Structures are given as C-alpha cells and as structure tokens.
Amino acid sequence: MQFEKKTNGKTIYPAQFKDRVLAELAAGGVSPAELARRYQMPIQNIHRWTRKAKIADESTYSGATPEEMVSKTEARQMAESYEKQIKQLKKALANMTLDRDILKEAVDIASKKKWI
C-alpha cells in the first residue's frame, strides 16, 4: 500500500485508512503491534490514533444517561426562564445606576454647600 509522503519524509495516512485500522483494532483479536507489522507502519501512529479517537468520542458524548438528559421543551423553558431573569436583572441594574447617580449629585451639592 502506497501513501503520500511529506517533504520531511513523514507519511500521510488517509482518514479511511486510519478508520479501517482502528476498526480492526476495535474488533479484537489483533494487537496494535500486529497491525503495525501488517501495514508496515510505526506502532506509535496506532496509539496516537486510538487516543485521538477516544478524546473525540468523549467530547461528543457528555456521559449523561438518557434520564439525566433534558428534553427540548425543558431546555426551551429553561432558556425562557433565564431570559426573564436577565431582563429583571438589567432593569434592576438600570434602577441602581440611576439611584447611584442621584446620590452622587446629592453628595456633590451637599459638599459644595458645606453640609457635609
């Protein structure tokens, strides 16, 4: 089997080939060393591909059981609830900012008239 080589001499393996090697490894009965000998490639490549595949699987699946997963309607309700809370917090922030500005002006006036 011939593969493309980079200018530095490293071999470029197509994704289909990597998938086939990993599928043979997952099927069992074949060790990474045997696969490396069969395809005349470094065993480190197989270990690296296995690690990357495992990381990719973990990132696509959160590990939650189906009972722990949230339905679309629940997610939509939670999003609406969060949006309401955000609106309330923005309104409260605007009121607090207005109160702070009024108090700053009152302190400035009081200090100018030497009340403070």
DOTIMI-120472 format. One record per residue (C-alpha): residue number from 1; chain; x, y, z. Coordinates in nm, 4 decimals, decimal comma. Last residue first. Example, Ala and Ser with C-alpha at 12.3 -4.5 7.8 and 13.67 -1.06 7.14 Angstrom:
DOTIMI-120472
node nr: 2	kette: A	east: 1,3670	north: -0,1060	up: 0,7140
node nr: 1	kette: A	east: 1,2300	north: -0,4500	up: 0,7800
This chain:
DOTIMI-120472
node nr: 116	kette: A	east: -2,1071	north: 6,7510	up: 5,4761
node nr: 115	kette: A	east: -2,3423	north: 7,0470	up: 5,4630
node nr: 114	kette: A	east: -2,0595	north: 7,2570	up: 5,3211
node nr: 113	kette: A	east: -2,2771	north: 7,3966	up: 5,0409
node nr: 112	kette: A	east: -2,0370	north: 7,2472	up: 4,7856
node nr: 111	kette: A	east: -2,0227	north: 6,9203	up: 4,9826
node nr: 110	kette: A	east: -2,4007	north: 6,8924	up: 4,9896
node nr: 109	kette: A	east: -2,4319	north: 6,9565	up: 4,6168
node nr: 108	kette: A	east: -2,1674	north: 6,6946	up: 4,5327
node nr: 107	kette: A	east: -2,3234	north: 6,4439	up: 4,7752
node nr: 106	kette: A	east: -2,6671	north: 6,4964	up: 4,6203
node nr: 105	kette: A	east: -2,5239	north: 6,4572	up: 4,2692
node nr: 104	kette: A	east: -2,3585	north: 6,1297	up: 4,3682
node nr: 103	kette: A	east: -2,6842	north: 6,0122	up: 4,5280
node nr: 102	kette: A	east: -2,8766	north: 6,0772	up: 4,2076
node nr: 101	kette: A	east: -2,6149	north: 5,8924	up: 4,0017
node nr: 100	kette: A	east: -2,6257	north: 5,5935	up: 4,2386
node nr: 99	kette: A	east: -3,0064	north: 5,5800	up: 4,2244
node nr: 98	kette: A	east: -2,9969	north: 5,5841	up: 3,8428
node nr: 97	kette: A	east: -2,7388	north: 5,3057	up: 3,8376
node nr: 96	kette: A	east: -2,9471	north: 5,1032	up: 4,0828
node nr: 95	kette: A	east: -3,2560	north: 5,1438	up: 3,8644
node nr: 94	kette: A	east: -3,0639	north: 5,0404	up: 3,5498
node nr: 93	kette: A	east: -2,9183	north: 4,7411	up: 3,7319
node nr: 92	kette: A	east: -3,2645	north: 4,6331	up: 3,8495
node nr: 91	kette: A	east: -3,3930	north: 4,6513	up: 3,4917
node nr: 90	kette: A	east: -3,0972	north: 4,4518	up: 3,3642
node nr: 89	kette: A	east: -3,1518	north: 4,1934	up: 3,6382
node nr: 88	kette: A	east: -3,5198	north: 4,1586	up: 3,5511
node nr: 87	kette: A	east: -3,4409	north: 4,1182	up: 3,1799
node nr: 86	kette: A	east: -3,1743	north: 3,8567	up: 3,2620
node nr: 85	kette: A	east: -3,4191	north: 3,6675	up: 3,4830
node nr: 84	kette: A	east: -3,6779	north: 3,6637	up: 3,2057
node nr: 83	kette: A	east: -3,4159	north: 3,5360	up: 2,9569
node nr: 82	kette: A	east: -3,3133	north: 3,2659	up: 3,2034
node nr: 81	kette: A	east: -3,6748	north: 3,1499	up: 3,2339
node nr: 80	kette: A	east: -3,7123	north: 3,1451	up: 2,8562
node nr: 79	kette: A	east: -3,3939	north: 2,9359	up: 2,8271
node nr: 78	kette: A	east: -3,5179	north: 2,6950	up: 3,0958
node nr: 77	kette: A	east: -3,8497	north: 2,6566	up: 2,9150
node nr: 76	kette: A	east: -3,6701	north: 2,5890	up: 2,5851
node nr: 75	kette: A	east: -3,4458	north: 2,3307	up: 2,7524
node nr: 74	kette: A	east: -3,7474	north: 2,1630	up: 2,9076
node nr: 73	kette: A	east: -3,9206	north: 2,1561	up: 2,5687
node nr: 72	kette: A	east: -3,6103	north: 2,0145	up: 2,4015
node nr: 71	kette: A	east: -3,5768	north: 1,7365	up: 2,6571
node nr: 70	kette: A	east: -3,3017	north: 1,7426	up: 2,9166
node nr: 69	kette: A	east: -3,0645	north: 1,4500	up: 2,9566
node nr: 68	kette: A	east: -3,0298	north: 1,2920	up: 3,3002
node nr: 67	kette: A	east: -3,2672	north: 1,0032	up: 3,2223
node nr: 66	kette: A	east: -3,0798	north: 0,9320	up: 2,8983
node nr: 65	kette: A	east: -2,7587	north: 0,8864	up: 3,0987
node nr: 64	kette: A	east: -2,5036	north: 1,1629	up: 3,0851
node nr: 63	kette: A	east: -2,1547	north: 1,0785	up: 2,9644
node nr: 62	kette: A	east: -2,1212	north: 1,4024	up: 2,7713
node nr: 61	kette: A	east: -2,0841	north: 1,2293	up: 2,4379
node nr: 60	kette: A	east: -1,9203	north: 1,4238	up: 2,1545
node nr: 59	kette: A	east: -1,6146	north: 1,5232	up: 2,3581
node nr: 58	kette: A	east: -1,5607	north: 1,1728	up: 2,4943
node nr: 57	kette: A	east: -1,5738	north: 1,0161	up: 2,1478
node nr: 56	kette: A	east: -1,3236	north: 1,2696	up: 2,0106
node nr: 55	kette: A	east: -1,0875	north: 1,2017	up: 2,3010
node nr: 54	kette: A	east: -1,1098	north: 0,8272	up: 2,2386
node nr: 53	kette: A	east: -1,0466	north: 0,8736	up: 1,8661
node nr: 52	kette: A	east: -0,7435	north: 1,0913	up: 1,9407
node nr: 51	kette: A	east: -0,6019	north: 0,8319	up: 2,1801
node nr: 50	kette: A	east: -0,6558	north: 0,5474	up: 1,9307
node nr: 49	kette: A	east: -0,4971	north: 0,7491	up: 1,6502
node nr: 48	kette: A	east: -0,1944	north: 0,8198	up: 1,8718
node nr: 47	kette: A	east: -0,1599	north: 0,4507	up: 1,9664
node nr: 46	kette: A	east: -0,1839	north: 0,3481	up: 1,6011
node nr: 45	kette: A	east: 0,0730	north: 0,6072	up: 1,4971
node nr: 44	kette: A	east: 0,3068	north: 0,4998	up: 1,7771
node nr: 43	kette: A	east: 0,3069	north: 0,1458	up: 1,6317
node nr: 42	kette: A	east: 0,5098	north: 0,2749	up: 1,3383
node nr: 41	kette: A	east: 0,3960	north: 0,1452	up: 0,9969
node nr: 40	kette: A	east: 0,4471	north: -0,1669	up: 0,7924
node nr: 39	kette: A	east: 0,0728	north: -0,2385	up: 0,7488
node nr: 38	kette: A	east: 0,0925	north: -0,5925	up: 0,8896
node nr: 37	kette: A	east: 0,3718	north: -0,5074	up: 1,1334
node nr: 36	kette: A	east: 0,1824	north: -0,2096	up: 1,2771
node nr: 35	kette: A	east: -0,1368	north: -0,4156	up: 1,2921
node nr: 34	kette: A	east: 0,0415	north: -0,6894	up: 1,4855
node nr: 33	kette: A	east: 0,1874	north: -0,4342	up: 1,7275
node nr: 32	kette: A	east: -0,1545	north: -0,2746	up: 1,7793
node nr: 31	kette: A	east: -0,2882	north: -0,6145	up: 1,8833
node nr: 30	kette: A	east: -0,5411	north: -0,8117	up: 1,6813
node nr: 29	kette: A	east: -0,8059	north: -1,0386	up: 1,8317
node nr: 28	kette: A	east: -1,0416	north: -0,7517	up: 1,8817
node nr: 27	kette: A	east: -1,2902	north: -0,5796	up: 1,6538
node nr: 26	kette: A	east: -1,1694	north: -0,2499	up: 1,7986
node nr: 25	kette: A	east: -0,8221	north: -0,2954	up: 1,6483
node nr: 24	kette: A	east: -0,9661	north: -0,3847	up: 1,3091
node nr: 23	kette: A	east: -1,1943	north: -0,0798	up: 1,3292
node nr: 22	kette: A	east: -0,8987	north: 0,1392	up: 1,4296
node nr: 21	kette: A	east: -0,7020	north: 0,0206	up: 1,1252
node nr: 20	kette: A	east: -1,0014	north: 0,0796	up: 0,8947
node nr: 19	kette: A	east: -1,0635	north: 0,4261	up: 1,0395
node nr: 18	kette: A	east: -0,6992	north: 0,5219	up: 0,9915
node nr: 17	kette: A	east: -0,7132	north: 0,4004	up: 0,6298
node nr: 16	kette: A	east: -1,0309	north: 0,5978	up: 0,5625
node nr: 15	kette: A	east: -0,8726	north: 0,9084	up: 0,7166
node nr: 14	kette: A	east: -0,5838	north: 0,8963	up: 0,4707
node nr: 13	kette: A	east: -0,2314	north: 0,8327	up: 0,6047
node nr: 12	kette: A	east: 0,0337	north: 1,0962	up: 0,5318
node nr: 11	kette: A	east: 0,3824	north: 0,9513	up: 0,5724
node nr: 10	kette: A	east: 0,6636	north: 1,1584	up: 0,7152
node nr: 9	kette: A	east: 0,9674	north: 1,2119	up: 0,4918
node nr: 8	kette: A	east: 1,0259	north: 1,5818	up: 0,5676
node nr: 7	kette: A	east: 0,8804	north: 1,6757	up: 0,2278
node nr: 6	kette: A	east: 0,5588	north: 1,4970	up: 0,3184
node nr: 5	kette: A	east: 0,4830	north: 1,1492	up: 0,1891
node nr: 4	kette: A	east: 0,1701	north: 1,0168	up: 0,0173
node nr: 3	kette: A	east: 0,0841	north: 0,6567	up: 0,0842
node nr: 2	kette: A	east: 0,1490	north: 0,3353	up: -0,1065
node nr: 1	kette: A	east: 0,0000	north: 0,0000	up: 0,0000
